[in-house]
Structures are given as structure tokens and as C-alpha cells.
Amino acid sequence: MHSSLPRLVRVIPRSQLTSETAAAILMKRKEAAGDSYPSNIRIEPVITREAFKGVPHNLRKELKDLTKEQ
């Protein structure tokens, strides 16, 4: 017997969802854990369009690629 979709999925109203980003939640966990937080978990800051506002258009893609972990 297979489970039906309504049995597996639960609809949550938007009002019950948190508006915090995953990065913000991880930063809170890192602060709470202190030195015991795993060193292999790297939390990168969110880079907005404003950060690249003064950069020449032909260099933006290259700089964006450099800011991301490969």
C-alpha cells in the first residue's frame, strides 16, 4: 500500500513561518556554541547588488565568482 500525498505533506500557514534566513540562524548557533562550534562550517555573508555598484560592468561576473567558495 502506498501513502497518499495529503498524508505525507502538511500545509503550514505563512504566518507561522519564521522570516529568518538560514545564515542568520547559523550565526546565532555559532555565537551560542562559542569555541565548540565546528570549524569546518563556513558561513559566508550575503553580498548584495550595492556591493558591486561601483565596479565596472565587465568585471562584475569575475568578482562575483571570486567571492563564492569553489
Secondary structure, DSSP 8 states (H G I E B T S, - for coil): ----HHHH-----GGGS----HHHHHHHHHHHHGGGS-TT--------GGGGTTS-HHHHHHHHHHHS--
